[in-house]
Structure formats: C-alpha cells, structure tokens
Amino acid sequence: MKITADTNVLVRTVVQDDAEQAAVAGALLQQATVIAVPVPVLCELVWVLKRTYAHDADDVAAAIEAITEIDTVTTDLPAVEAGLAALRAGGDFADGVIAHQGEALGGAVFASFDRRAVARLRTTGAAAADPSDLIG
C-alpha cells in the first residue's frame, strides 16, 4: 500500500506515548510500500516535538533523519536538509524549508522581519534579509 503519513502518525511512532496508536502506526509504516511525507508534515512534527514534548533540536533532527532514512519514505530531501541545517544553526526548521523552496521557485532572497531567522539562515549560507534592507 502507498500512503501519505500525517503528522500524528509520525508523532505516535517517534514519541510512543499511546501504546495502541504507536503499534498501529508502526505496523502501517512497516507494511507501506511507499510512505509519502510532505514537508509541511515534517514542519508540524518539529513543532510538536519541540513544543509539546520538549525535545531539543538534536533529538528532533535525529528523528527526522531516521524517518527520511527509511527506504520506503519519499519526501523533498533537499528542502528537509535545508530545514535541518537551519534547525542545527539554532533556527527554525520551517524557515530553512521556506528559504530553500522559495529559492527553488525563483526567489533570490528570503525576506523576513524576524531578524534572528535572517541571521541564522545566513549562517547556513542562505541569502536572507530584512525587507527594509531590500528596498531602495
């Protein structure tokens, strides 16, 4: 079977906080021949693991890497890698993903009023700036 995994399926698998749902989620992922994991699902997963379960960035990154290393998982790996780079730089996974996918769509610079996001994305090599710095 080919599935698209929702965030809650991945959360149950990673956190194992509900034995029954974790068992079902694990069985589903083992039986699936394709597990499509849209990038927004991973953005939600990061948010849930950090906010609800108080996982640190290293644990969250390890969980995402474990998911993407499953042979049957398909995702936008370059976007995920950009998100992981941002996360490891102390920033937000979603900002890294947004900057990467924006560049792929033709955007040259990630524009945000979030100065910390801009600074952290710059440390990963992404072009990022405050909007006021971009207008002439």
C-alpha positions in Angstrom: 0.0 0.0 0.0 1.1 3.6 -0.7 0.3 6.1 2.0 0.8 9.8 2.8 1.7 9.9 6.5 0.0 12.6 8.6 1.9 14.3 11.4 0.1 12.3 14.1 1.2 9.0 12.7 4.8 10.1 12.8 4.4 11.6 16.3 3.0 8.3 17.6 5.9 6.4 16.1 8.5 8.8 17.4 7.1 9.5 20.9 5.4 6.2 21.7 3.1 8.0 24.1 0.0 6.0 23.2 0.8 2.3 23.0 -2.2 1.3 20.9 -1.8 4.1 18.3 2.0 3.6 18.3 1.6 -0.1 17.5 -0.9 0.7 14.7 1.4 3.5 13.3 4.4 1.2 13.4 2.6 -1.6 11.6 1.3 0.8 9.0 4.7 2.2 8.3 6.2 -1.3 8.1 3.6 -2.5 5.6 3.6 0.5 3.4 5.5 0.2 0.1 5.5 4.0 -0.2 5.4 6.5 2.6 4.9 10.0 1.2 6.0 12.6 3.8 5.1 16.1 2.7 7.4 18.8 4.0 4.6 20.5 5.9 4.2 17.3 7.9 7.8 17.5 9.0 7.4 21.2 9.9 4.4 20.2 12.1 6.4 17.3 13.5 9.2 19.6 14.6 6.8 22.0 16.2 5.0 19.2 18.1 8.2 17.5 19.3 9.7 20.8 20.5 6.6 22.5 22.0 4.5 19.6 23.2 7.2 17.0 24.1 10.1 19.4 24.9 12.6 17.6 22.6 15.8 19.5 21.9 16.9 20.3 18.4 19.4 17.4 18.2 16.7 14.9 19.2 14.3 16.4 16.6 16.9 16.4 13.9 17.7 12.7 14.7 14.0 11.8 14.5 13.7 13.5 11.1 16.8 11.8 9.8 15.6 8.4 11.0 12.3 9.0 9.1 14.0 10.1 5.9 16.4 7.1 6.0 13.5 4.6 5.8 13.8 3.1 2.3 10.1 3.5 1.6 9.9 7.2 2.6 9.7 9.8 -0.1 10.0 13.5 0.6 11.6 16.7 -0.7 15.0 15.7 0.7 16.9 18.9 -0.3 14.2 21.0 1.5 14.4 18.7 4.5 18.2 19.1 4.5 17.8 22.9 4.4 15.4 22.7 7.3 17.8 20.6 9.3 20.6 23.0 8.6 18.5 25.8 10.0 17.5 23.8 13.0 21.1 22.9 13.8 22.1 26.5 13.5 19.6 27.3 16.3 16.9 28.4 14.0 13.6 27.2 12.8 13.2 24.1 10.6 10.3 25.7 8.7 12.3 28.8 8.0 15.0 26.7 6.4 12.5 24.9 4.3 10.8 28.1 3.2 14.1 29.7 2.2 15.0 26.6 0.2 11.7 26.1 -1.5 11.5 29.9 -2.2 14.8 29.8 -3.9 13.7 26.7 -6.0 10.7 28.8 -7.1 12.9 31.7 -8.2 13.2 33.8 -5.0 16.7 35.1 -4.6 16.5 36.3 -1.0 14.4 35.0 2.0 12.8 38.2 3.3 11.6 38.3 6.9 11.1 40.8 9.7 12.3 38.0 12.0 15.9 39.3 12.4 17.0 36.1 14.3 15.7 33.9 11.5 17.5 36.0 8.9 20.8 35.9 10.9 20.5 32.1 11.5 19.7 31.4 7.8 22.7 33.4 6.8 24.9 31.1 8.9 23.7 28.2 6.7 24.6 30.0 3.5 21.1 31.1 2.6 20.5 34.6 1.2 18.3 36.3 3.8 17.5 39.9 4.7 15.1 42.2 6.5 12.6 43.6 4.0 13.7 47.1 4.8 17.2 46.3 3.7 15.9 45.2 0.3 14.0 48.2 -0.8 16.0 51.0 -2.4 
